[in-house]
Amino acid sequence: MADALKVGIAGLGTVGASLVRIIQTRANELTVTCGRAIEITAVTARDRNRDRGIDISGITWFDTPEKLAAEADIDVFVELMGGAEGAAPNSVRAALTRGLHVVTANKALLASSGVELARIAEEKGALLNFEAAVAGGIPVIKALRESLTGNTVSRVYGIMNGTCNYILTRMEKEGLSFADCLKEAQRLGYAEADPAFDIEGNDTAHKLAILTTLAFGTEIAADEIYLEGITNISIEDIHAAADLGYRIKLLGVAQQTDSGIEQRVHPTMVPHDSVIAQVDGVTNAVAIESDILGELLMVGPGAGGDATASAVLGDIADIAKSRPGAQRVPVLGTPAAALSPYKRARMQSHEGGYFIRLTVADRTGVFASIAARMAENAISLESIVQRAKPDSEDTAKTIILVTHATTEDSVRKAVDAIKRESYLAGEPQVIRIERPKAF
Ligand SMILES: NC(=O)c1ccc[n+]([C@@H]2O[C@H](COP(=O)([O-])OP(=O)(O)OC[C@H]3O[C@@H](n4cnc5c(N)ncnc54)[C@H](OP(=O)(O)O)[C@@H]3O)[C@@H](O)[C@H]2O)c1
């Protein structure tokens, strides 16, 4: 049997501690499956004395991740600390430069430095695996990087942040406000004390940037993503969406268009009977549309210590099974030197259906004026509904419009024109509609 694969782990938090426990308790099965033992020989974290509920007594402790990466007697460096700056990039760079294989779950690091790190790994003949960085336990990286080779991808989209999906699901099912659902998510440990990164869409954007590169063979362009979080979604929107046969999800969408690639993260209405609309709570889903395969949809746990450690372990096992000197799968699906520059499609030219909710004074002529502003911008309407504002003592009315496919530009112009009228009694709400192809 081949020598044991020696693994060093930097970061022993939620994911790291799960990984240590799983490798230790499944040692025999892993040896049989991989044809060699997987042995943790070095670890590090910030606090050496913290009780992590795992046994690291026989494992060499390093005081810093940089030192572990540079000096430990290991074959694989596993980075489970997080962060795009400081210890994570420094230690990953040091490990790759030494020719070590690297496994990481760090989407922030890949979104900011993925191409540079891929280049180093490829120069050194090392593997850089990151299945856990997008949608936790769902094997979407492997699907795009390996299984769909030869396919031309037209769109990849998904629910990739469990916190947002939990909040939106609770709002709909319990009729609770955004603020109440956020508090509950924090109490249950689904949302961070500072939830901005999740609810403003940045976390989804990091994951989307990685998927875009794998799907379209372009350089990572995390700063070129249109971003809208879920903080403005009200219970009224959720009810209106339900009445019209839709549910609201925070989607990350990357789409090839005639003018470039759209990357966008925003609250999205999806048809109630689509599979993605049924993905509730902290569960994630990723859909890939491509020309040879058609539509692939994967649903599963997007976070949590064990689910994420499962993906990390799969990456380590791939390394254990790989042959030294063998041809490596390019880190980002396409060799780093062959990635093409990212060409951004203007958000203004995005085409699709729109939901528009307007709060207006109850006056004659308002309905006709709104219809006229839509017509002036060549927007054709699927439906227009007027309803009394439920909890309002004044005479304001809500008007809900659903458009047929139109452009972002037209919708913005029409809404701006409506804003210049005197009858608006609140900020208009605009939510894009996305239609899955197959499911
Ligand atoms: N949790 C999930 O569900 C999940 C899902 C998908 C991906 N991820 C990714 O997995 C990674 C780890 O997440 P996590 O939830 O396990 O984080 P976590 O619970 O906060 O653990 C982070 C670990 O890294 C250590 N650490 C942080 N900075 C360090 C430094 N400068 N030097 C040495 N050690 C340092 C911490 O040490 P101490 O324990 O001593 O403080 C801790 O053990 C992140 O990139 C995250 O985005 C997590």
Ligand as a Chemical Component Dictionary entry (heavy atoms), coordinates in Angstrom:
data_LIG
# 
_chem_comp.id                   LIG 
_chem_comp.type                 NON-POLYMER 
_chem_comp.pdbx_formal_charge   0 
_chem_comp.three_letter_code    LIG 
# 
loop_
_chem_comp_atom.comp_id 
_chem_comp_atom.atom_id 
_chem_comp_atom.alt_atom_id 
_chem_comp_atom.type_symbol 
_chem_comp_atom.charge 
_chem_comp_atom.model_Cartn_x 
_chem_comp_atom.model_Cartn_y 
_chem_comp_atom.model_Cartn_z 
_chem_comp_atom.pdbx_ordinal 
LIG N1  N1  N 0  -19.368 26.976 8.544  1  
LIG C1  C1  C 0  -19.896 26.633 7.373  2  
LIG O1  O1  O 0  -21.020 26.141 7.324  3  
LIG C2  C2  C 0  -19.133 26.843 6.106  4  
LIG C3  C3  C 0  -19.706 26.439 4.889  5  
LIG C4  C4  C 0  -18.988 26.583 3.694  6  
LIG C5  C5  C 0  -17.742 27.165 3.733  7  
LIG N2  N2  N 1  -17.225 27.592 4.930  8  
LIG C6  C6  C 0  -15.886 28.190 4.915  9  
LIG O2  O2  O 0  -15.010 27.404 5.704  10 
LIG C7  C7  C 0  -14.034 28.226 6.309  11 
LIG C8  C8  C 0  -14.057 27.983 7.827  12 
LIG O3  O3  O 0  -15.349 28.313 8.309  13 
LIG P1  P1  P 0  -15.800 27.965 9.804  14 
LIG O4  O4  O 0  -17.270 28.178 9.845  15 
LIG O5  O5  O -1 -15.248 26.663 10.237 16 
LIG O6  O6  O 0  -15.086 29.153 10.605 17 
LIG P2  P2  P 0  -14.848 29.264 12.166 18 
LIG O7  O7  O 0  -15.752 28.366 12.922 19 
LIG O8  O8  O 0  -14.854 30.710 12.484 20 
LIG O9  O9  O 0  -13.361 28.712 12.345 21 
LIG C9  C9  C 0  -12.246 29.384 11.887 22 
LIG C10 C10 C 0  -11.024 28.708 12.450 23 
LIG O10 O10 O 0  -9.858  29.340 11.927 24 
LIG C11 C11 C 0  -8.991  29.705 12.990 25 
LIG N3  N3  N 0  -8.319  30.926 12.583 26 
LIG C12 C12 C 0  -8.873  32.072 12.136 27 
LIG N4  N4  N 0  -7.934  32.985 11.856 28 
LIG C13 C13 C 0  -6.747  32.397 12.154 29 
LIG C14 C14 C 0  -5.386  32.824 12.112 30 
LIG N5  N5  N 0  -5.058  34.060 11.714 31 
LIG N6  N6  N 0  -4.446  31.963 12.503 32 
LIG C15 C15 C 0  -4.766  30.718 12.928 33 
LIG N7  N7  N 0  -6.034  30.260 12.980 34 
LIG C16 C16 C 0  -7.003  31.095 12.604 35 
LIG C17 C17 C 0  -9.864  29.877 14.203 36 
LIG O11 O11 O 0  -9.108  29.677 15.377 37 
LIG P3  P3  P 0  -9.751  29.696 16.859 38 
LIG O12 O12 O 0  -10.728 28.551 16.877 39 
LIG O13 O13 O 0  -8.610  29.476 17.774 40 
LIG O14 O14 O 0  -10.391 31.032 16.977 41 
LIG C18 C18 C 0  -10.913 28.775 13.969 42 
LIG O15 O15 O 0  -10.450 27.562 14.470 43 
LIG C19 C19 C 0  -14.366 29.652 5.875  44 
LIG O16 O16 O 0  -13.626 29.993 4.732  45 
LIG C20 C20 C 0  -15.840 29.567 5.524  46 
LIG O17 O17 O 0  -16.218 30.557 4.570  47 
LIG C21 C21 C 0  -17.874 27.434 6.096  48 
# 
loop_
_chem_comp_bond.comp_id 
_chem_comp_bond.atom_id_1 
_chem_comp_bond.atom_id_2 
_chem_comp_bond.value_order 
_chem_comp_bond.pdbx_ordinal 
LIG N1  C1  SING 1  
LIG C1  O1  DOUB 2  
LIG C1  C2  SING 3  
LIG C2  C3  SING 4  
LIG C2  C21 DOUB 5  
LIG C3  C4  DOUB 6  
LIG C4  C5  SING 7  
LIG C5  N2  DOUB 8  
LIG N2  C6  SING 9  
LIG N2  C21 SING 10 
LIG C6  O2  SING 11 
LIG C6  C20 SING 12 
LIG O2  C7  SING 13 
LIG C7  C8  SING 14 
LIG C7  C19 SING 15 
LIG C8  O3  SING 16 
LIG O3  P1  SING 17 
LIG P1  O4  DOUB 18 
LIG P1  O5  SING 19 
LIG P1  O6  SING 20 
LIG O6  P2  SING 21 
LIG P2  O7  DOUB 22 
LIG P2  O8  SING 23 
LIG P2  O9  SING 24 
LIG O9  C9  SING 25 
LIG C9  C10 SING 26 
LIG C10 O10 SING 27 
LIG C10 C18 SING 28 
LIG O10 C11 SING 29 
LIG C11 N3  SING 30 
LIG C11 C17 SING 31 
LIG N3  C12 SING 32 
LIG N3  C16 SING 33 
LIG C12 N4  DOUB 34 
LIG N4  C13 SING 35 
LIG C13 C14 SING 36 
LIG C13 C16 DOUB 37 
LIG C14 N5  SING 38 
LIG C14 N6  DOUB 39 
LIG N6  C15 SING 40 
LIG C15 N7  DOUB 41 
LIG N7  C16 SING 42 
LIG C17 O11 SING 43 
LIG C17 C18 SING 44 
LIG O11 P3  SING 45 
LIG P3  O12 DOUB 46 
LIG P3  O13 SING 47 
LIG P3  O14 SING 48 
LIG C18 O15 SING 49 
LIG C19 O16 SING 50 
LIG C19 C20 SING 51 
LIG C20 O17 SING 52 
# 
